[in-house]
Amino acid sequence: QVQLVESGGGLVQAGGSLRLSCAASGSIFSTHIMGWYRQAPGKQREMVARIFANSITNYADSVKGRFTISRDNAKSTVYLQMNGLKPEDTAVYYCNARPSIINTGYWGRGTQVTVSS
């Protein structure tokens, strides 16, 4: 069974930084697409960033140039470095692991990020 545990969320002022971490259990980490998604109140969950097993990355347009996703296969951990945070980045951030883009995969429980203006 795969478990994903997020950490690193919190309250930060606009312009500040946070680093989210997601530790994965099980043997799937090195072969799966690891991603970060977020859901703000009243909005649909959206992809923030994802990193493929070959380290290719994709980002939502709204975070390009501010957020960086990375993975450490030896530690089975994926990170999301968030710089230049804006109030509109406030959301619950979820870690996701999936074998392919069309597969929904596994989800963590989420970590709250709140950016004050």
C-alpha positions as CSV (number, residue, x, y, z in Angstrom):
1,Q,0.0,0.0,0.0
2,V,1.3,3.4,-0.9
3,Q,1.2,6.3,1.6
4,L,2.0,9.9,0.9
5,V,2.7,12.2,3.8
6,E,3.0,16.0,3.2
7,S,4.7,18.5,5.4
8,G,5.9,22.0,5.4
9,G,2.7,24.0,5.0
10,G,2.0,27.0,7.2
11,L,1.2,30.7,7.3
12,V,3.5,33.1,5.5
13,Q,3.4,36.8,4.4
14,A,3.1,37.7,0.7
15,G,6.5,37.5,-0.9
16,G,7.7,34.9,1.5
17,S,8.8,31.3,0.8
18,L,7.9,27.8,1.9
19,R,9.1,24.3,1.1
20,L,6.7,21.5,1.0
21,S,7.9,17.9,1.3
22,C,6.1,14.6,0.5
23,A,7.5,11.4,1.7
24,A,6.3,8.2,-0.1
25,S,6.2,4.7,1.3
26,G,6.2,1.6,-0.9
27,S,8.3,0.8,-3.9
28,I,6.6,3.0,-6.5
29,F,8.4,6.3,-6.0
30,S,11.2,6.0,-8.6
31,T,8.9,4.9,-11.4
32,H,5.9,7.2,-10.8
33,I,5.0,10.7,-11.8
34,M,5.1,12.8,-8.6
35,G,3.0,15.9,-8.5
36,W,1.7,18.7,-6.3
37,Y,-1.9,19.8,-6.7
38,R,-3.9,22.5,-4.7
39,Q,-7.4,23.2,-3.9
40,A,-8.7,26.6,-2.7
41,P,-12.1,27.0,-1.0
42,G,-14.8,26.9,-3.6
43,K,-12.5,25.9,-6.4
44,Q,-11.5,22.8,-8.2
45,R,-8.3,21.0,-7.5
46,E,-5.6,22.0,-9.9
47,M,-2.2,20.8,-10.9
48,V,0.6,23.0,-9.6
49,A,3.7,21.1,-10.7
50,R,4.7,17.5,-11.6
51,I,8.0,15.7,-12.2
52,F,8.4,12.6,-14.3
53,A,10.7,9.7,-13.5
54,N,13.2,11.1,-16.0
55,S,13.1,14.5,-14.1
56,I,11.1,16.4,-16.8
57,T,8.9,18.9,-15.0
58,N,5.7,20.7,-15.8
59,Y,4.3,23.8,-14.1
60,A,1.0,25.6,-14.0
61,D,1.3,29.0,-15.7
62,S,0.4,30.7,-12.5
63,V,3.5,29.4,-10.6
64,K,6.1,29.3,-13.4
65,G,9.3,31.1,-12.3
66,R,8.2,31.1,-8.6
67,F,7.9,27.4,-7.7
68,T,10.3,24.6,-8.2
69,I,9.6,20.8,-8.0
70,S,12.3,18.3,-7.3
71,R,12.6,14.7,-6.3
72,D,15.1,12.6,-4.3
73,N,14.6,9.0,-5.3
74,A,17.0,7.8,-2.6
75,K,14.7,9.4,0.1
76,S,11.5,8.7,-1.8
77,T,10.6,12.3,-1.3
78,V,9.4,15.1,-3.6
79,Y,9.7,18.8,-2.8
80,L,8.0,21.9,-3.8
81,Q,10.0,25.1,-3.2
82,M,7.6,28.1,-3.3
83,N,9.1,31.5,-3.6
84,G,7.4,34.9,-4.1
85,L,4.2,33.6,-2.5
86,K,1.0,35.5,-3.3
87,P,-2.4,35.5,-1.4
88,E,-3.9,33.6,-4.4
89,D,-1.5,30.7,-3.6
90,T,-3.5,30.0,-0.5
91,A,-4.9,26.5,-0.7
92,V,-4.6,23.0,0.6
93,Y,-1.7,21.4,-1.2
94,Y,-1.8,17.7,-2.0
95,C,0.9,15.3,-3.1
96,N,0.1,12.8,-5.8
97,A,1.9,9.7,-7.2
98,R,0.7,8.1,-10.4
99,P,2.1,5.6,-12.9
100,S,0.9,7.6,-15.9
101,I,-0.9,10.9,-16.7
102,I,-4.3,9.3,-17.2
103,N,-4.2,7.4,-14.0
104,T,-5.4,9.2,-10.9
105,G,-2.9,7.4,-8.6
106,Y,-2.5,8.0,-4.9
107,W,-3.1,11.1,-2.8
108,G,-1.8,12.5,0.4
109,R,-4.0,14.1,3.0
110,G,-2.9,17.6,2.2
111,T,-1.1,20.5,3.9
112,Q,-2.5,24.0,4.3
113,V,-0.7,26.9,2.9
114,T,-1.9,30.4,3.8
115,V,-0.4,33.5,2.4
116,S,-1.4,36.8,4.1
117,S,-1.4,40.1,2.3
